[in-house]
Amino acid sequence: MRGPGWGRRVRGLAEAKMSRMSSHPDGDDVPGSENQAPTNGVSGPSLQLLHGDPEAQLRELLGQPLGRRMEPLITFAEAVAVAGLDGGLRGRVAQALLELIEGFAGNARQRMAMGRALSHVGDPRLRRPQQADYWAEAPCEDGSLLSVGRFLVTNAEFRAWVEEGGYDDPAAWSEEGLAWKASGAPPWAKLAADPAAKHLIEENQPVAGPTWYEAEAYARAHGARLMTVDERRAVVRGPEKRPYPWGAPFGDGNANTREEALGQPCAVGLYPADKTPEGVYDLAGNMGEWLGDSAGDKKMLHPGSWARPSMASWAKALELAPPEARSADMSFRLVRG
């Protein structure tokens, strides 16, 4: 399928400075971006929550019914993060947030805020490809098993690779990737450092806007590769031939697509329904996904993302883009095997 409006997406992060009002690939503004979720800062009054015994305050919060504890817990978590408290408190706050997230608590914006707070106190789900539980085993159409990243590659792991010098290792890059790198195009890290990109680079969100070349280099550096079209379709559909990871119909609130009106990516795994039985998340929404297949001089991708309507989320959806394209709704996932 042809990817409409990809001239705009190629400029994507650079010219728009990864702005909150990101342009939809079809040329429309993403709805809901005028009502962005709250910023990451915590006000002085919020910090006053910690003037007593934070452990006792957390116990009191956890004693409340699920519906009543959500907003106070988000505020408490942000205050704990800003105050730099530790001693196991962060871990207990993170687990309390995860209980709410995994229990489908809250509306879309409340869940976004919970995911952000989880990032700030330290998301215990985050792994790197060297760790065994980074991977899930998913069946292919021929019955063989494929090791697939449970989550899309996160900002945390991609940034760590950059900061550790992996981005500058020529061995990670293909000849075409090295040529692109030598062309003077700005690297991901330069764009991500722009303060306007802050909402896109939370640690537990999918890495936002890598080119296909950068995605390929990250995969090669970790003994992995990008998924093929057939592999991704098989993982989503499973032996039951599901149209979406949860089955059918598409329904409401199952994935971070345009209908949710968040206007930006969210924490990985924030939508528990958008998960296969094997535990592979965010296959219908949140971020589009670069794939390993080519068609001429373009690369294939799955378009389901926060910026696209649900019709872009089904298992067989495909688009094409040049490998140097960047977009604030594009990311990638690793596979081995």
C-alpha positions in Angstrom: 0.0 0.0 0.0 1.1 3.5 -0.7 1.8 5.7 2.4 -0.1 9.0 1.8 1.6 12.2 2.9 5.0 10.7 3.6 6.7 13.9 2.4 5.3 15.5 5.6 6.3 12.5 7.7 9.9 12.6 6.3 10.2 16.1 7.8 8.4 14.9 10.8 10.5 15.3 13.9 13.0 17.8 12.6 10.8 20.6 11.2 8.0 20.1 13.6 10.6 19.7 16.4 8.6 16.7 17.5 5.8 19.1 18.5 2.7 18.2 20.4 0.6 19.1 17.4 2.0 16.4 15.1 0.6 16.2 11.6 -1.4 13.2 10.7 0.0 11.4 7.7 -3.2 12.1 5.7 -2.7 15.8 6.4 -5.2 16.3 9.3 -4.3 17.5 12.7 -4.5 14.9 15.4 -7.6 15.4 17.5 -7.1 15.8 21.2 -3.7 17.4 21.1 -5.2 20.7 22.3 -6.0 18.8 25.6 -2.7 17.2 26.3 -2.2 15.3 29.5 -0.6 17.3 32.3 3.0 18.2 32.2 5.6 16.2 34.2 6.1 18.9 36.8 4.8 18.6 40.4 3.7 21.8 42.1 4.8 22.9 45.6 1.5 22.0 47.2 1.9 18.4 45.8 5.3 18.1 47.4 3.7 19.0 50.7 2.2 15.5 50.6 5.6 14.2 51.6 6.1 16.3 54.7 4.8 13.5 56.9 5.6 9.8 56.7 5.6 8.8 53.0 5.3 5.1 53.8 2.3 5.7 56.0 0.8 7.9 53.3 1.2 5.2 50.7 -0.4 2.6 53.0 -3.3 4.9 53.5 -3.6 5.4 49.7 -3.5 1.7 49.0 -6.3 1.2 51.6 -8.7 3.2 49.4 -10.9 1.6 46.8 -9.3 1.4 43.4 -11.4 4.1 41.8 -10.6 6.6 44.6 -6.9 5.9 44.9 -6.0 6.6 41.2 -5.6 10.4 41.1 -4.0 10.7 44.6 -1.6 7.9 43.7 -0.5 9.7 40.5 0.1 12.9 42.4 2.0 11.0 45.2 4.1 9.1 42.6 5.2 12.4 40.9 6.0 13.9 44.3 8.1 10.9 45.2 10.0 11.2 41.9 10.7 14.9 42.3 11.8 14.5 45.9 14.2 11.7 44.9 12.9 9.4 47.6 14.0 5.8 47.4 14.5 3.1 50.1 12.1 0.8 48.3 9.3 3.3 48.3 9.6 3.9 44.5 9.2 0.2 43.8 6.1 0.0 45.9 4.6 3.0 44.2 5.4 1.5 40.8 3.7 -1.7 41.7 0.6 0.1 42.9 0.5 2.0 39.6 0.9 -1.2 37.6 -1.9 -2.8 39.5 -4.2 -0.1 38.3 -2.9 -0.1 34.7 -3.1 -3.9 34.4 -6.6 -3.7 35.9 -7.8 -1.4 33.1 -8.5 1.4 35.6 -9.3 4.9 34.5 -10.0 6.7 31.3 -7.4 7.2 28.5 -6.0 10.4 30.0 -5.8 9.0 33.5 -4.0 6.0 32.1 -1.6 8.2 30.3 -0.9 10.1 33.5 -0.3 6.7 35.3 2.1 5.6 32.6 4.0 8.9 32.9 4.2 8.7 36.7 5.4 5.1 36.4 8.2 6.3 34.1 9.3 8.9 36.7 9.4 6.5 39.7 11.1 3.8 37.6 9.1 1.3 35.5 10.1 -2.2 36.6 9.0 -3.8 33.4 11.7 -2.2 31.3 14.4 -4.5 30.1 17.2 -4.6 27.5 17.7 -7.2 24.8 20.5 -8.9 26.7 17.9 -10.0 29.3 16.0 -13.2 28.8 12.6 -11.8 29.9 12.9 -9.1 27.2 11.6 -11.7 24.8 8.4 -13.6 24.3 8.1 -16.8 22.3 5.4 -16.5 19.6 4.3 -19.1 17.0 4.9 -18.6 13.2 2.6 -19.9 10.6 4.8 -23.0 10.0 4.6 -23.8 13.7 8.1 -22.7 14.6 8.7 -20.3 17.5 10.0 -16.8 17.1 11.6 -14.7 19.9 9.8 -11.3 19.8 10.4 -8.2 21.9 7.5 -8.0 24.4 7.4 -4.3 23.9 8.5 -1.9 21.2 12.0 -0.7 21.7 11.8 2.0 24.4 13.3 5.4 24.7 15.2 4.1 27.7 17.0 1.3 25.9 17.6 3.2 22.7 19.1 6.2 24.6 21.3 3.8 26.7 22.7 2.4 23.4 23.4 5.8 22.1 25.0 7.0 25.3 27.2 3.9 25.6 28.6 4.6 22.1 26.7 1.9 20.2 25.3 4.4 17.7 28.9 5.3 16.7 30.0 1.7 16.2 30.4 1.2 12.4 29.9 -2.6 12.9 26.2 -2.0 13.7 25.4 -0.3 10.4 24.8 -1.6 6.9 26.6 0.1 4.0 23.4 1.9 3.2 23.0 3.0 6.8 26.6 4.3 6.9 26.0 6.3 3.8 22.9 7.8 5.3 24.8 8.6 8.5 27.6 10.3 6.5 25.0 12.4 4.6 24.8 14.9 7.5 21.2 14.0 8.5 20.7 14.9 12.1 20.8 11.8 14.4 18.0 10.7 16.7 19.8 12.0 19.8 19.9 15.5 18.5 16.2 15.7 17.7 15.3 14.0 21.0 17.3 16.6 22.9 15.0 19.4 21.8 12.8 20.5 24.8 9.8 20.4 22.5 10.2 16.6 22.2 9.9 16.0 26.0 6.4 14.5 25.7 7.7 12.0 23.2 10.8 10.7 25.0 9.5 9.4 28.3 11.7 6.4 29.2 8.9 3.9 29.1 7.4 5.0 25.8 8.4 3.5 22.5 11.4 5.2 21.0 9.9 8.0 18.8 10.9 8.7 15.3 14.0 6.6 14.4 14.7 6.2 10.7 14.7 2.7 9.3 18.5 2.8 9.2 18.7 3.6 12.9 16.3 0.9 13.7 18.2 -1.6 11.7 21.5 -0.6 13.4 20.0 -1.0 16.8 18.8 -4.5 15.9 22.1 -5.5 14.4 24.0 -4.3 17.4 21.9 -6.7 19.6 22.1 -9.8 17.4 18.5 -9.2 16.3 16.6 -7.9 13.3 13.3 -6.2 12.4 10.2 -8.3 12.0 9.1 -9.3 8.5 5.6 -8.6 7.3 4.7 -12.3 7.4 6.1 -12.8 10.9 4.3 -9.8 12.4 1.0 -10.9 10.8 1.4 -14.3 12.3 2.2 -13.0 15.7 -0.8 -10.7 15.7 -3.2 -13.3 14.3 -2.1 -16.4 16.0 -3.6 -19.8 15.1 -7.0 -18.3 15.7 -6.5 -15.8 12.8 -7.4 -12.9 14.9 -7.8 -9.5 13.2 -6.4 -7.8 16.3 -4.4 -9.1 19.2 -7.5 -9.4 21.4 -9.7 -10.8 18.7 -12.7 -9.0 17.3 -14.3 -6.5 17.0 -12.0 -3.5 17.4 -14.1 -2.0 20.2 -13.4 1.0 22.4 -10.4 1.6 24.6 -8.4 -1.4 23.4 -5.4 0.4 21.8 -3.9 3.8 21.6 -5.3 4.9 18.2 -6.6 8.2 17.0 -10.0 7.5 18.5 -8.5 7.7 22.0 -7.6 11.3 21.3 -4.4 11.3 23.4 -2.5 13.0 20.6 0.8 11.3 21.5 2.4 7.9 22.3 1.9 6.4 25.7 3.9 4.1 28.0 4.4 0.6 26.5 1.8 -1.9 27.6 -0.6 0.8 28.9 -3.4 -0.9 27.0 -3.5 -4.5 28.3 -6.0 -5.6 25.7 -3.5 -4.8 22.9 -1.5 -7.9 23.7 -1.3 -11.4 22.3 -1.8 -14.4 24.5 2.1 -14.8 24.4 2.5 -11.4 25.9 3.5 -9.2 22.9 2.1 -5.7 23.4 1.2 -2.7 21.3 0.6 -4.4 18.0 -2.5 -2.5 17.1 -1.7 0.9 18.3 0.6 3.3 20.2 3.3 3.5 17.5 3.7 2.4 13.9 6.4 -0.2 13.3 9.2 -0.4 10.8 9.5 -3.9 9.2 12.4 -5.6 7.5 10.8 -6.0 4.1 11.5 -3.7 1.1 9.6 -2.8 -2.0 11.9 -1.1 -4.4 13.8 1.7 -2.6 11.1 1.9 0.2 10.6 0.0 3.4 7.4 -1.6 4.7 5.8 -0.7 8.0 2.7 -1.4 10.0 0.9 2.0 10.4 -1.3 1.3 13.6 -0.5 4.2 16.0 -1.8 7.0 18.2 -2.0 9.2 15.1 -4.0 6.8 12.9 -7.6 5.6 13.0 -8.5 2.1 13.9 -8.7 1.0 10.3 -4.8 1.2 10.2 -4.6 -1.2 13.1 -5.7 -4.5 11.7 -3.2 -7.3 11.3 -2.8 -7.0 7.5 -2.4 -3.2 7.3 0.8 -2.1 5.5 2.3 1.1 4.2 5.6 2.1 2.5 8.1 4.8 3.4 11.6 5.8 2.5 14.2 4.5 5.0 15.3 8.0 5.9 11.7 8.9 7.0 11.1 10.1 10.5 7.7 10.5 12.2 6.6 11.0 15.8 4.3 8.0 15.4 6.9 5.5 14.2 9.0 3.1 16.2 10.2 -0.6 15.9 10.4 -3.9 17.6 13.2 -6.6 17.7 13.0 -10.2 16.7 15.3 -13.1 16.8 15.2 -16.4 15.0 
